[in-house]
Amino acid sequence: MREDWEIKKLGELCEFVRGPFGGSLKKSCFVEEGYAVYEQQHAIYDQFNEIRYFIDDKKFDEMSRFELKPGDLIMSCSGTIGKVAIVPDGIKKGIINQALLKLTPNNNIDVQYLKYWFLSDDFLQKIAKHSKGVAIKNVASVKILKTIEFLLPPLIEQKRIVAILDKAFEAIDKANANVKRNIENAEEMFQSKLNEIFSQRGEGWEEFTVKELGDVQTGTTPSTKDESNYGDFIPFVKPAHFQPDGSLDYGDSMLSKKGLENGRLFKKKSVLMVCIGASIGKTGYTDIPVSSNQQINAVTPKDMFDAKLIYYGMISRYFFDQVLLNASQTTLPIINKTKWSNLKLNLPIDKEVQRNIISNLDDVRSETISIIDSNKRKLEAIEELKKSILQKAFSGELTANETVAV
């Protein structure tokens, strides 16, 4: 540690205010217009313009302790924890809700320096250690957060470090955006090819419903209370098993012979699609017989159709748009077997044409996956670079003449 750096506790440098108990901000408190109620989204997305909830003058006066002011720093405290944002000038006057923590730095620490430290592995590891909750993590109590220690340089050194980090992170953000754009372009290239093929009309092409393509089934889950339903006889597919290239990673999820009697058998060369929830539309195909849970619909094609061609047709935007259009929008989007069976797909009749299309799409898909994988590795490298820069910054190793290559 450098001689002029000190070990400080977070509580020595900031005033902490945890958001009010949920019962203090009931739905009945909200009005059409008034003072803003700031939520986790404002910390997670670092934006303060989109406000969903408001309170009136009386409620604001009652909760003035939770007022948010420019220069404060807010932190998300439940679920997506540890995301931070600095409150800018000109925000709508308002308070924080129960899922936020407000920190007001004193004159010994630069708020931008503090925000960068909150992005570092040093802080994230410490906050993870002190966080609680199983399914949803929650930031530990304010009392514990105040005891978290870190190295603090003099204020002039803090500002020098912030200036270097600002410049480095500007370059990193640009590089990150370019890589993500490369991934989007590769995915769009593949979708354009799919649309070019499956939008064809004319001689040798016909439009079929899914049920006209073959045998349609929906999976089911044999009772998990009866352990004899599960064993090593046949793979049992779940949404998590679908891979980006259409293959299925069966993992250790297997049914016994008895389990299959209580489940569904999808013959080899079947095409499977997740038809409920956030993964709706995720599609795969199998070269071996499998079973699946009730979140998945499947079609086992007739001999006149190649399963992989149907798979490619079903991952086209044309087919996916039909899925979304016909899905019921309740708590989770869901398309039942009947509606899914009646969706349409345009396919060639000639088997040789089918094989040529599959070969062409295999090549394009392989190229697309290669581009995406390469750029994902670049994103990982960029993330590691950020961590490295932050580690150097908060250990006193970021020198005045240092340049950062991205």
Secondary structure per residue as TSV (DSSP state, phi and psi in degrees):
chain	resnum	aa	ss	phi	psi
A	1	M	-	360.0	136.2
A	2	R	-	-67.5	150.3
A	3	E	T	-60.9	-35.6
A	4	D	T	-90.0	7.5
A	5	W	-	-96.2	144.7
A	6	E	E	-120.8	152.6
A	7	I	E	-88.0	121.1
A	8	K	E	-125.7	150.5
A	9	K	E	-91.9	145.2
A	10	L	G	-57.1	-35.2
A	11	G	G	-67.5	-17.6
A	12	E	G	-81.2	-13.5
A	13	L	T	-117.1	-13.3
A	14	C	E	-138.3	149.7
A	15	E	E	-92.2	130.8
A	16	F	E	-105.4	134.9
A	17	V	E	-137.2	112.2
A	18	R	E	-82.6	143.9
A	19	G	-	-55.4	157.5
A	20	P	-	-66.1	158.8
A	21	F	-	-57.2	144.5
A	22	G	G	-53.4	-35.4
A	23	G	G	-65.6	-17.1
A	24	S	G	-78.8	-18.1
A	25	L	S	-125.4	70.6
A	26	K	-	-79.1	163.1
A	27	K	G	-57.1	-32.3
A	28	S	G	-65.7	-14.9
A	29	C	G	-80.4	-20.0
A	30	F	-	-81.7	144.7
A	31	V	B	-126.7	171.1
A	32	E	S	-67.4	-41.2
A	33	E	S	-140.3	155.0
A	34	G	S	153.9	-141.7
A	35	Y	E	-81.8	142.2
A	36	A	E	-74.0	148.5
A	37	V	E	-112.7	113.2
A	38	Y	E	-88.8	138.9
A	39	E	-	-120.7	-176.8
A	40	Q	H	-58.2	-36.3
A	41	Q	H	-56.8	-30.5
A	42	H	H	-71.7	-31.8
A	43	A	H	-78.9	-42.5
A	44	I	H	-65.2	-42.5
A	45	Y	T	-103.5	3.7
A	46	D	T	50.6	50.7
A	47	Q	-	-139.6	145.8
A	48	F	-	-128.9	14.1
A	49	N	S	-93.6	-38.8
A	50	E	-	-86.8	108.1
A	51	I	-	-112.5	129.6
A	52	R	-	-97.9	-30.5
A	53	Y	E	-127.7	148.0
A	54	F	E	-137.3	155.1
A	55	I	E	-127.9	161.5
A	56	D	-	-88.9	178.8
A	57	D	H	-57.2	-43.5
A	58	K	H	-63.6	-45.7
A	59	K	H	-67.4	-37.4
A	60	F	H	-64.2	-44.2
A	61	D	H	-61.4	-38.7
A	62	E	H	-64.9	-31.0
A	63	M	T	-115.6	29.2
A	64	S	G	-61.4	-23.2
A	65	R	G	-59.2	-27.0
A	66	F	G	-97.0	13.5
A	67	E	E	-64.6	139.9
A	68	L	E	-98.8	132.6
A	69	K	-	-129.0	152.7
A	70	P	T	-53.6	137.2
A	71	G	T	94.6	-14.9
A	72	D	-	-70.7	163.4
A	73	L	E	-123.8	132.0
A	74	I	E	-110.5	146.5
A	75	M	E	-130.0	135.8
A	76	S	E	-75.1	137.8
A	77	C	-	-122.8	2.8
A	78	S	B	-145.7	136.2
A	79	G	S	75.3	-96.9
A	80	T	S	-83.1	92.0
A	81	I	-	-95.5	154.8
A	82	G	S	83.4	1.6
A	83	K	-	-76.6	136.0
A	84	V	E	-129.0	154.6
A	85	A	E	-150.4	144.7
A	86	I	E	-91.4	132.9
A	87	V	-	-73.9	119.4
A	88	P	-	-82.2	170.9
A	89	D	T	-67.6	153.1
A	90	G	T	81.4	11.5
A	91	I	-	-72.8	159.3
A	92	K	-	-69.1	133.3
A	93	K	-	-60.3	134.6
A	94	G	E	-176.3	-170.2
A	95	I	E	-126.0	166.8
A	96	I	E	-90.5	155.6
A	97	N	-	-96.1	-172.3
A	98	Q	T	-69.6	-15.2
A	99	A	T	-94.0	6.4
A	100	L	E	-118.9	152.6
A	101	L	E	-117.3	132.6
A	102	K	E	-105.8	129.2
A	103	L	E	-119.8	130.0
A	104	T	E	-113.8	104.6
A	105	P	E	-68.6	147.4
A	106	N	-	-87.2	-173.1
A	107	N	T	-75.1	-4.2
A	108	N	T	-89.8	-5.5
A	109	I	S	-137.6	135.6
A	110	D	-	-78.2	129.5
A	111	V	H	-62.6	-33.2
A	112	Q	H	-68.8	-36.6
A	113	Y	H	-63.4	-42.8
A	114	L	H	-63.0	-42.4
A	115	K	H	-62.0	-43.7
A	116	Y	H	-62.3	-38.7
A	117	W	H	-63.9	-35.9
A	118	F	H	-64.6	-20.6
A	119	L	H	-85.8	-12.3
A	120	S	S	-79.1	156.4
A	121	D	H	-61.1	-33.4
A	122	D	H	-55.6	-50.0
A	123	F	H	-70.2	-45.2
A	124	L	H	-60.7	-38.0
A	125	Q	H	-68.3	-38.6
A	126	K	H	-69.2	-40.9
A	127	I	H	-70.8	-34.2
A	128	A	H	-64.4	-39.3
A	129	K	H	-61.8	-35.0
A	130	H	H	-99.5	2.2
A	131	S	-	-87.3	155.4
A	132	K	B	-131.6	167.3
A	133	G	-	111.0	146.2
A	134	V	S	-99.3	-70.7
A	135	A	S	-68.9	-44.3
A	136	I	S	-120.8	118.1
A	137	K	-	-74.9	143.3
A	138	N	B	-128.1	139.9
A	139	V	-	-62.2	139.3
A	140	A	-	-60.3	171.8
A	141	S	-	-60.5	157.2
A	142	V	H	-58.8	-36.0
A	143	K	H	-58.0	-41.8
A	144	I	H	-72.8	-43.2
A	145	L	H	-58.6	-35.6
A	146	K	T	-64.6	-22.4
A	147	T	T	-88.9	-8.1
A	148	I	-	-64.8	130.2
A	149	E	E	-103.8	151.0
A	150	F	E	-156.3	166.6
A	151	L	E	-83.7	132.0
A	152	L	E	-124.6	118.5
A	153	P	-	-83.7	171.7
A	154	P	-	-58.4	158.3
A	155	L	H	-58.6	-39.2
A	156	I	H	-65.3	-35.6
A	157	E	H	-71.1	-36.8
A	158	Q	H	-56.6	-45.8
A	159	K	H	-67.8	-34.6
A	160	R	H	-64.9	-43.1
A	161	I	H	-64.6	-41.2
A	162	V	H	-61.2	-42.1
A	163	A	H	-61.4	-42.2
A	164	I	H	-66.3	-43.8
A	165	L	H	-66.0	-37.9
A	166	D	H	-58.2	-46.1
A	167	K	H	-66.6	-43.4
A	168	A	H	-65.1	-44.8
A	169	F	H	-71.8	-26.8
A	170	E	H	-63.6	-44.5
A	171	A	H	-67.1	-40.0
A	172	I	H	-63.6	-43.2
A	173	D	H	-62.9	-38.8
A	174	K	H	-65.4	-44.0
A	175	A	H	-62.9	-41.4
A	176	N	H	-61.6	-44.3
A	177	A	H	-64.1	-40.0
A	178	N	H	-64.7	-41.1
A	179	V	H	-66.5	-43.5
A	180	K	H	-63.2	-35.2
A	181	R	H	-65.8	-36.9
A	182	N	H	-62.2	-40.0
A	183	I	H	-65.4	-45.4
A	184	E	H	-61.3	-41.3
A	185	N	H	-64.8	-38.9
A	186	A	H	-65.6	-43.7
A	187	E	H	-64.3	-39.0
A	188	E	H	-67.6	-36.7
A	189	M	H	-59.9	-44.3
A	190	F	H	-68.2	-42.1
A	191	Q	H	-62.7	-37.6
A	192	S	H	-62.4	-39.2
A	193	K	H	-65.5	-43.2
A	194	L	H	-60.5	-45.9
A	195	N	H	-65.7	-36.9
A	196	E	H	-60.2	-40.7
A	197	I	H	-77.4	-50.8
A	198	F	H	-84.9	1.0
A	199	S	T	-95.2	0.9
A	200	Q	-	-64.8	145.9
A	201	R	-	-133.8	158.8
A	202	G	S	127.5	-166.7
A	203	E	T	-61.0	132.4
A	204	G	T	88.9	-5.4
A	205	W	E	-117.1	141.1
A	206	E	E	-138.5	155.2
A	207	E	E	-96.9	128.9
A	208	F	E	-124.8	147.6
A	209	T	E	-80.9	161.0
A	210	V	H	-59.0	-40.0
A	211	K	H	-68.2	-20.5
A	212	E	H	-79.3	-15.0
A	213	L	H	-80.3	-26.0
A	214	G	E	168.8	-157.8
A	215	D	E	-83.3	121.2
A	216	V	E	-103.1	133.7
A	217	Q	E	-140.4	159.7
A	218	T	E	-117.1	138.4
A	219	G	-	-69.9	170.8
A	220	T	-	-150.2	157.8
A	221	T	-	-108.3	112.5
A	222	P	-	-59.5	150.4
A	223	S	-	-51.7	125.9
A	224	T	S	-79.8	-14.5
A	225	K	S	-71.4	-28.1
A	226	D	S	-94.1	99.4
A	227	E	G	-62.8	-21.1
A	228	S	G	-71.1	-10.1
A	229	N	G	-73.3	-15.4
A	230	Y	E	-119.7	139.3
A	231	G	E	-168.2	-126.1
A	232	D	E	-139.3	32.4
A	233	F	E	-91.3	-45.8
A	234	I	E	-147.6	139.8
A	235	P	E	-60.1	139.9
A	236	F	E	-113.6	110.7
A	237	V	E	-90.4	137.5
A	238	K	-	-127.0	164.5
A	239	P	G	-53.0	-33.5
A	240	A	G	-67.1	-15.3
A	241	H	G	-83.7	-9.8
A	242	F	B	-75.8	128.5
A	243	Q	-	-101.3	157.9
A	244	P	T	-57.8	-28.2
A	245	D	T	-89.6	6.4
A	246	G	S	94.0	-9.6
A	247	S	-	-77.4	169.3
A	248	L	B	-120.0	124.7
A	249	D	-	-93.3	99.3
A	250	Y	-	-70.5	-22.3
A	251	G	T	61.5	-146.4
A	252	D	T	-100.2	8.6
A	253	S	-	-84.1	107.4
A	254	M	E	-136.0	147.7
A	255	L	E	-100.8	154.2
A	256	S	-	-86.7	177.8
A	257	K	H	-61.6	-40.5
A	258	K	H	-64.9	-39.7
A	259	G	H	-61.8	-39.0
A	260	L	H	-66.1	-34.3
A	261	E	H	-62.3	-27.8
A	262	N	T	-97.9	3.0
A	263	G	S	-119.2	-146.9
A	264	R	-	-126.8	142.0
A	265	L	-	-106.1	120.3
A	266	F	B	-102.5	118.4
A	267	K	-	-66.2	164.3
A	268	K	T	-59.8	155.4
A	269	K	T	69.2	28.0
A	270	S	E	-90.5	155.0
A	271	V	E	-112.8	128.6
A	272	L	E	-116.6	143.6
A	273	M	E	-138.0	134.1
A	274	V	E	-71.5	128.0
A	275	C	-	-121.7	22.3
A	276	I	B	-153.6	144.0
A	277	G	S	84.2	-165.8
A	278	A	T	-63.8	-24.7
A	279	S	T	-93.4	12.1
A	280	I	T	-54.5	134.7
A	281	G	T	94.5	-13.0
A	282	K	-	-65.1	129.8
A	283	T	E	-129.2	147.7
A	284	G	E	-152.6	172.5
A	285	Y	E	-138.2	157.7
A	286	T	E	-131.0	139.7
A	287	D	S	-94.9	-2.2
A	288	I	S	-130.0	159.6
A	289	P	-	-63.5	140.5
A	290	V	B	-141.8	170.7
A	291	S	E	-123.8	172.7
A	292	S	E	-153.6	168.8
A	293	N	-	-84.2	179.4
A	294	Q	T	-74.9	-1.9
A	295	Q	T	-82.6	-4.4
A	296	I	E	-121.8	132.8
A	297	N	E	-103.2	152.6
A	298	A	E	-143.6	149.9
A	299	V	E	-126.7	128.8
A	300	T	E	-101.1	107.7
A	301	P	E	-66.8	153.1
A	302	K	-	-67.6	165.4
A	303	D	T	-60.3	-25.7
A	304	M	T	-75.3	-9.5
A	305	F	S	-120.0	141.6
A	306	D	-	-90.0	129.3
A	307	A	H	-59.2	-38.1
A	308	K	H	-69.4	-32.1
A	309	L	H	-65.6	-41.8
A	310	I	H	-62.5	-41.3
A	311	Y	H	-56.0	-49.1
A	312	Y	H	-62.0	-40.0
A	313	G	H	-63.0	-36.7
A	314	M	H	-76.7	-18.5
A	315	I	T	-94.1	2.8
A	316	S	S	-72.7	153.6
A	317	R	H	-62.4	-32.8
A	318	Y	H	-58.8	-45.9
A	319	F	H	-74.3	-42.4
A	320	F	H	-60.6	-38.6
A	321	D	H	-61.9	-35.9
A	322	Q	H	-64.4	-39.9
A	323	V	H	-59.3	-49.6
A	324	L	H	-65.8	-38.8
A	325	L	H	-64.1	-33.9
A	326	N	H	-97.2	-3.5
A	327	A	S	-77.2	137.5
A	328	S	E	-75.4	133.8
A	329	Q	E	-99.1	79.9
A	330	T	S	-101.9	-142.1
A	331	T	S	-60.2	-42.4
A	332	L	S	-123.3	138.3
A	333	P	E	-64.6	137.9
A	334	I	E	-148.5	137.1
A	335	I	-	-121.0	120.9
A	336	N	-	-78.2	174.0
A	337	K	H	-60.1	-41.3
A	338	T	H	-62.9	-48.6
A	339	K	H	-65.9	-41.1
A	340	W	H	-63.6	-38.9
A	341	S	H	-62.3	-25.5
A	342	N	T	-96.6	0.4
A	343	L	-	-68.1	156.0
A	344	K	E	-114.9	149.1
A	345	L	E	-142.4	134.0
A	346	N	E	-95.2	121.6
A	347	L	E	-137.5	152.1
A	348	P	E	-79.9	151.5
A	349	I	S	-85.2	-39.8
A	350	D	-	-67.4	127.3
A	351	K	H	-65.2	-34.3
A	352	E	H	-66.6	-40.5
A	353	V	H	-61.9	-41.9
A	354	Q	H	-59.7	-46.4
A	355	R	H	-63.1	-39.3
A	356	N	H	-65.1	-41.1
A	357	I	H	-63.6	-44.2
A	358	I	H	-61.0	-44.4
A	359	S	H	-60.8	-43.4
A	360	N	H	-62.2	-47.0
A	361	L	H	-69.7	-33.0
A	362	D	H	-59.2	-43.3
A	363	D	H	-64.4	-46.3
A	364	V	H	-64.6	-42.2
A	365	R	H	-63.4	-40.9
A	366	S	H	-61.5	-43.8
A	367	E	H	-64.3	-42.0
A	368	T	H	-62.6	-47.0
A	369	I	H	-62.6	-38.3
A	370	S	H	-62.3	-44.6
A	371	I	H	-63.9	-44.9
A	372	I	H	-64.4	-45.7
A	373	D	H	-61.7	-41.1
A	374	S	H	-61.8	-42.9
A	375	N	H	-74.1	-29.7
A	376	K	H	-65.8	-36.5
A	377	R	H	-64.8	-35.0
A	378	K	H	-66.3	-39.4
A	379	L	H	-62.3	-40.1
A	380	E	H	-64.3	-39.5
A	381	A	H	-66.2	-39.3
A	382	I	H	-63.4	-41.4
A	383	E	H	-63.6	-40.2
A	384	E	H	-66.3	-36.6
A	385	L	H	-62.2	-44.0
A	386	K	H	-58.1	-46.3
A	387	K	H	-61.0	-42.0
A	388	S	H	-63.7	-43.8
A	389	I	H	-63.7	-43.6
A	390	L	H	-65.7	-38.8
A	391	Q	H	-61.6	-43.2
A	392	K	H	-65.7	-38.3
A	393	A	H	-62.4	-40.9
A	394	F	T	-97.8	10.3
A	395	S	T	-117.7	7.2
A	396	G	T	81.4	20.1
A	397	E	-	-104.5	3.4
A	398	L	-	-89.2	102.5
A	399	T	-	-82.3	161.5
A	400	A	T	-64.3	-34.0
A	401	N	T	-98.4	13.8
A	402	E	-	-75.8	139.0
A	403	T	-	-114.6	151.5
A	404	V	-	-115.3	119.4
A	405	A	-	-95.0	131.3
A	406	V	-	-112.4	360.0
